[in-house]
Amino acid sequence: MEDRSPTPSEVGPKDLGNHQSHTWIVPCTLLALGLATGAAFFLAAKHHIQVPTAVADQPGPVRGGVFRFPIWERPIQTLDPARATSAGEIMLVQQIYDGLTAFDQHLNIVPALAQYWEISPDGKTYTFEIRRDARFHNGDPVTAEDCVFSFERLLTAGLNEANYHYFTRIVGAEDFREGRAKSVAGLRAVDERTFQIRFATPFVPALSVLSMYSSKILPKKEVLARGDAFFDAPIGTGPFRFSHWIDEDEDPAVPFFRGVPQGIRLDANAQYFEGRPYLDAVIFRAVWNAPEAKEEKPLNELVDCIETPIEEYGDWVPVETDKLLALNYYILPSNVRPYDDARVRRAINFALDKRSLLDASPFTAGTPAATGIVPPGIPGFFPMEAPYKHSVEQSKRLLAQAGYPEGEGLPPLEVIVFGRDPLTEARLKCLGNCMSGINLKVKPFKVRRVLSLDDPALRGRAILVPYGWVADFPDPDNFLRVLFHSESPMNRSGYSNPEVDRLLDLAWSETSYKERNDIYRRIEKMILHDSPIIPLDYDRSRFLVRPNVKGFTLSPMGYAYIEMNKIWLEKQDPSPARTKDL
């Protein structure tokens, strides 16, 4: 999933517009760092928070209460699993719907709607038995026909643009997508509770793909009856059911984005097959206020957790994950001369002192620098020596080979700057110092609005674009194919290498674990040599939660996969609470 977001200034009261999914360019601030800005506001504000006195140990999880989760990154625009792209949208999808399989907190594939499955000896046919107690929120049972419908919908042209390529190896998928067939031959309802998928070739990441957020099962009857309006008040099978959008009548300060209120309430699903959640409800709400709001609300009145790298946050409790499956990087302007020359791009990689760049801000100081593309924690990860150690001499050698001795003739490299973002300013200064060693000027490209990568304002400019990617499933393919296959809709760098494409397609069908990982290592080295990006770091995730919040854990795939049904709220001491002035 993309780890980028628009700024709150893009959000206004009932800001109407077309329903689209964009790739946004934002300040260099990573998601956690953007949240830290809000946390800093909370700490700086002069208001009182409640600090409960000590209470007796609770005997165990208790039921009840409402948990409030912040929306800080890209605004919520859809509750459709096929259209979701941001972490906030994916988190909501995870609560409302289920797939046939799922990931547990250790990234194992476990049963969800399917109680068990069988894989044919040739690795092409997967047969799933749907559990008897799986029911949609309206009480209807989940059937194999619902599964056929849900996967055919994912293959409908123009709908699932971000992830449809993962389903194209299903027999008949392309014929259906191109309108040459009315159904997908490889999707079959064997009987009411038995669903079968046939792939044209062995498809090794199949179960991982079926566990990702877009592979949720929808109620065929309801979606056909209501069309796109179904997703205004969707029905799923998940631990929480949709209650309502929170509008200005309920919360006068709730912001809107393109007509969509940035507040949603989900209620506990009492009939959930894994058991009723402990919480009564979860509220997801943007933590910025509507522009016309009369009173600014401090964060502690809006949420029960916040993602932030700061060390102190009242008496809130830190929760961290040590291996986030994510990559932060710069996209180099490969489509602008002379940066379309791989030697020039490699020279920039050598010229950048990555350690200094990360240490330029306290938010990323000490974060391990990325040596490659695939992050640690991905099965098959192979530690490699950094291909671009800081070396001005090597950088100058490459520039001379490309026809730019000592950097002479290189046009300036621009970096997007939003207002006075301290992280952007710190990195801009570090980039300028590093590139001065090869006589390459770095200058700010100041913008006042959020831009998408295809914005005309960026066309033909040599701009260094900050970007991030968090795994949709734990596999090297989800980084190397998604970000660098020439036909991938998420390939934002425009990178194209026919041999890389061939090897990526080959790896899909390679059933030998060793051979498959060897192929991905070759691919990664080829991409790094071509240098369409500058890998920076593998990110980290650190939340602070209220002291009474229990069962809150983080997944290596980011906060979108927090299991809300495992969270519970400790009973508060009824005695008067003392206050602490922040």
N, C-alpha and C positions, 0 to 999 in steps of 0.2 A: 504494500500500500504506500501511497505517496505521503511523505512526511513533510508537507508544506502547507501553508495556510494564508488566507488574507488577513489583513489587520482589522481591528474593530472599526476603523474609520470607514471601511467599506460597507458596514452594516448600518442600516437606518430603519426608521419606522415604516413598515410596509413598503420596502424597497422592491417594486415590481420589476420583473424582467423575465426573459426566457429561461426555461428550465434546462440548464446545461451543466455539464461537468467540465471544469477547466483544470489545467495544470497551472498553478499559481506560482509567481515569483514573489518572494517575500524577503525581508531582511535576512542577513546571514544567521540571525538568531535561530538556533534549533528549537524544536517544539518545547523542550524542557526549559530552554532559556527564555522563550517568550512567556511562559508561565511564571518564571521567576520575576519578570517585570511586574506582574500582577501581585505576586507575593510581596515584592518590595513595597508596593502601594499599601498593602494590608499592614505591613510592619510600620510604615511611616505614618499612617493615619492615626489620629488621636481619638480612639474610641475604646470602649470597654468590651472585653470578652469574658465569658463565664469560665472559670477554672474550678471544676468540681473538687470537692474534698475527697479524701480517700474513701473507698467503699470496700465492703467485704468481697472476697473472691466469689465470682459467680460459679455455680455448679456446672455450667455448660452453656451451649448456645440457647438463646431464648428467642421467641417469635415476637414480631411486632416492630413498628417503627418505619420511618421513611428515610432512605439514604439519598443524599443530594450529590450528584456528580457534575463537575464543570465541563462545559463545552468552551474550549478556548481556541482551538485551531479552526480549520475551515468550517463555516456554518453548515448546519444540517439542511440539505436540499431534497433528500429522498429517503424513504424507508424501504426501497426496492432492493433486494439483494443483488440483482443483476446490474443495477446502476450505481450502487454504493462505491465510493472510492476513498473517502477520507476515513481516518481512524474513528472519528465520532459517529459517522454513519455506520461503519462496520460494527462498532460496539453495540449500537441499537439493534442492528440485524442479529447479532449474536444472542441478544436477550429475547427477541420476539420469535425467532425461527430456530429450527433444528435441521441438520443434514442427516444423511444416512449414517455417517461416521463423524468423529470429532477428534480434536487434539486434547489430551489432558495437560496438566501443568508441567509434565516432563516431556512433552511433545510426542508421546506415544499416541498411535491411532487407536481409538476405543469405539465401541458401539454407541450409536445414538438412536435414531429411528430404526435402524437395522439391528436386530439382536444378534445376528451372525451372518457370515457371507462365505462363499466358496469361490475359488479362482481355478479356472480350468488349467490342465497341465501345460497348454501352450501359452498361457498368460494373457489370452485375449478376451476371455469371457468371465464376467463377474456377476454372481447371482446373490441377491440380498433377500433375506427373510425379514419382513417388517414386523416389529413387535406388536402384540395384540392390544397393549394398553396405550398405544400412541394415538392421541386424539388432538384435533385442532381446537383452538380456543372456543369455537362455537359448538363443540361436542361431537363433531363428525369424525369418524375414524380415518386414519391415514391409509390410503390404498396405493397399490402399484400403479394405477392410472394417474394418481396425483404425481408420482415420481416421473412417469413418462412425460406428462405435461410440463413439469418443472424443467426438465433437461431439454426438451424441445424448445421451450421458451428461451433458454440460454443461448440457443443456436439461431434464434431469429435475427435476421440482418438488422443492424442499427440499434440493437438493444444492449447487448453485453460486450461492448467494444473493448473494454479493458482486459477481459479474461476469456473471451470466446475461443481463442486459439488453443486453450487447454482441452477443449472438447471436440476439436476437429478430427481427432483420430477415431471417434465413434463411427462405426460403419454407417454410411449414408448421410453423415453430417453435412458435408459440402453440398450434396444434391438438395438437401432440405433448405440450407441457408441460401442457395442460389435460386430457389423456387422451382427446381426440377422434380421435386418430390413433395407430397403432401404430409409425409411423416418421416421420421428417422428410423431407418431399417434396423439399426443396432440397439434401439430402445424397445423393450418388450415387457408387457405385464403378463407374466406366465399364469398367474391367478390373482386373486384379490390381494394377497399379501406377499407375493413373490415377484420381485423386479429384477430384470436382467439387462446388463450393458455389454455389448460386444464391440471390441476395438479392432481396427483393421490390422494392427500389428501389436505385439506386446507393448504395454504402456506402463512402465515401471512406477512413475509417480501417481498412478490412478487413485489410490486410496487417499493420498495427501490432497490431491485436487478435489476429491469428493468431500473432504473435511473442511475446505476453505469456505469463506463467508458467502460466496456467490452460489454455492451448491446447495442452497436451502430448499426444502420441499414446501410448495405452496398448495393451497386447496383449489383444485382445478375448477370446481363448480363456482366458487365465490369469485375467483379472478375473471372467469369468462362472463359472469353476470355483471360485474362492476367495472371491468376494464381498468384503466389507470387510476380511477377513483378508489380502487381497492387499497392502494398504498397511502391514501389519506387517513385511513383507519384500518390497518392491516390485521389479518388473522393468521397466526402461526401456530406452532406447537410448543414454543419455548417456555422457559421458566417464568417469564413475565409476559403479560398480555397488554396490548395497547389500551390506554385509558382515554387520553385526550391531549390535544395540543394546548399549551398554556398561553393564553392570549392576554391582552392588556386589561381585560375585565378582572382576571384573577391576579395578575401581576402588572401594574401600570408601567413598570420599568423594563419589562421584557423586550428585547430588541427583535426586529424582523429582518429577514434577508430575502429579497425578491418575493415578498408576500408571505414567506413562511415564518411563523413565530419560532423563536429560538428557545423554546421550552417544551418538554414532553414529559408526561407522566405515564409510567408503566406500573400496573398492579400485579401482585403475585398471582401466578397460575396455580390455583388450589388443586387442580387435577394433573399436575405435571408428573410424567411417568417416573422421574427420579425423586419425586417427593416435593411437597410445597416448599418454596424458598422461605428462609427465616424472616426476611423483610416483608412488610405489607406492600411496599411500593418503592420505586426508584424514580427520582426526578432528575432529568437531564436539562440543564439550563445554561445558557451563555452567561459568562461571568463579566460581561461588560453590560452597561445599561443603555437603554434607548436614549437617543440624543435629547428628547424632550422631557426626560424624567426629571421631576422636581427635586428628588433627593437621591444622592449617590449612595448605593448600598455597599458597605465593606464586604470583603470576601467571606469573612467568617459568618455572615448572615445569609450567604448564598449557597455555600458548599460544605461538605464534610471531609473533603480531601483535596489536595492540590499537588500537581507535579512540579517540583522545583528542586534545584541543586543547592539551595541555601542551607546552612547548617542549623539555624535557629528559627523556629516558627511557633512562638508561644510554648505550649506544653504538648503540641501535636507529636505523633509518633512516626519515625521514618520507616518506610518499607521500600526495599530496593531489589532489583534483579541484577545479578553480576554479569550475565551474558545476554544482552539484548541483540536479537538477530536483525541488525540494522547497519546501514552504511550512510555516512554523510560525505558529500563530495562536491567538487566544483565541476560544472560542465564547461569544457573549453569550446571556444567558437570555431568548430571544425568546418563550418560552411562559409567562413569569411577569410579571404586572403590577407596575409600569408599563413594564417593559422590553420588553413586546410592542409598544410604540409606537416606530416607526422613528426618530422625532425624538429620543427619549431615547437610543437606541443610537448615533445619529450624534453626539449631545452627548458621550457617553463617548469616542468615537473622537477628537473634537476635544480633549477634556480631557487625554488621555494624551500625555505627552511620550515618544514612542517611542524617540527617541535616548537619553534618560536611562535608560529601562527596559533597553535592550540594554547600555548601558555600566555598569549597576548591578552586573554580575558580570564578573569577568575572563574567564569562559568565552565570553561573547558580545560583549565590549567590542570596538568597531570593526567589528562585523559590519554590512554595509549593511542599512538598514531596508527592508522591503517596501513598495512603493508600490501594489501591486495583488495579484492572486491568481495569475495565470499567471507562473511564474518565468522569468528570462532563460535562454536556451538552448533553450527550446521553439520549434520552427519556427513562425514567424508572431508571435513575441513582439513587442509594440509598447510601447516605454517610454512611460509616462504620468506626468504630474505627480501627486504624492501628493494624493488627494482630501481627506485630513484632516490638514492641517498643524496643529501644536500651537497652539490658540487658545482660551483660556478665555473670551474675549468671545463668540466664535461659539457655544461650548458653552452659555453662559448664555442666549443669544438663543433657541436651540432649546428649552431647558428651559422658558423662559417661554412659548413657543408651545404646548408640551405641557401647560401648567398647573402647572409646578413652578418658579416664579420663584426664582432663586438656589439651586436644588436643594431647596427646602423641600418636605418630604413624601416624598422619595425613600427607599425602604427600603435598608438597607445592602447592599453588594455583597460576597459571600463569595468567598474564594479557598482552594482545597484545599491543605492543608499536611500533609506526611508527616514527622513527627518534626522533626529539625533539619536540613533541607536548605538549605545555604547559598545556592543559587541562588533557591529559593523565598522565603527570608527577604529577600534583597536586592530581589527584584521586588515582594514584598508591601509593603515600605517605600516603594519608588518609586511604586507604585500609590496608596498612601495619601496620599503627598505631592501627586501629580497631582490626585486626586479631591477633595482638601480645597479646591481652588480653586473647586469648584462645590458644596461642602458635602455631598458624597457620602461616607459612611463606608465604609471597606474593612476587613473583619475576616477573620481566618483561620477556616477550617472544618477543624478538625483531625480526621484520620482515622488509624486504625491498620491498616487493611487496604485492599487494592486494590478499587476500585469500577468497575462497568460503568456506562455512561451511563443505563441503565434501572433502576439500583438504587433501591429504594424510599427509601433514605436521602437521595436527591437530589431526590425529587419535590417540586415546588412551591417550591424554594429558588432564590433569585437568586444563582446561582453562576457565576463566570467560569471556564471550563474550558480548560486548556491542551491544545493538540492539534497534530498534525503530519501531513502527507501527502507521500509520495514517489511520483513518477510510476511507473505501471505500463507506460506507453508514452509516447513523446515527442509529445504532441498536446494542444492547449488543452482538448479535450474531456475528457481524463482528470483535469482539475482542475475545470472548470466544471460538467460533467454529473455526475460522480461525487459531488462535494461539495454540489451545489445543486439538481439536478433533484428535483422533489417526489417522484418515484417511485424514486429511487436508494436502494438499501439502505445505502449509505455516507453518506447525507446525515444527519450527526449533529446538525446545528443545527436541524433541523425546518423549514428554510426552504422556502417555497412561493410561487411567483409564476407564474401561468398564462402570462404573456407570455415569461418566461424559459424555461419548459418548451417553448413553441411554437418559439422560436428555436433552442433546443438540438436539437430534433428536425429542424428545417429544415437546420441546419448539417451534419448527418450525410450528407445527399444532395447538398449543394452542391459541384459539381465545379470551379468556378472558385476558384483559390487565393486571389485577392484578395477575392472576395465572401465566401468562407468566413471568412477572417480578419476582415473587417469585421463579420460577424455576431458572432463571438466577442468582439470589442472592445465592441460594443453590450451584449452579455450581461454582460460583466465590469463595465462602468460601472453597469448597472442593479443588479447584486448589491451593489456597493460603496455605492450610494446607499441601498439598503434596509438595509445594515449589519448582517447577521446575525453577522459576525465582526469581529475586529480583526486584520488581517494584521500580523505582527511582522517576520519575516525569511525569507530563502530558504535558510537553513541552510548548512552546509558539511560536508565530510567529510575527515578527516585521520587516517591510520593511521600507526603506527610498526611496523616489521617488523624482525626479526632481521637482522644484517648479511649472513648467508649466504642470505637469501631473495631470489630473483631472479624477474623476470617478473611481479611483483605490481603490477597496475594497477587503478585505480578507474573505474567507469562513472559518468556523470552521473546514472544512475538509482539510485545507491546501492550499498552493499556486497553486496546480494543478487545483483547481476549481475557480481561478480568472476569472471573466467574462471580457475577453478582448474586447468584443463588446460594453462594457459600458465605456471604457476608451477614453478620448479625450485630445488633446494637446492645451493648451491655446496659443493664438498668442503672439509672442514675440515682445517686443518694438524694432522697427527698429533702435532706437538711439544706438550709440556705447556703448558696455557693458564694465563695469570695470572688472578687474580681481582680483582674490584673490589667493595668493600663499599658497598652502597647504604644 
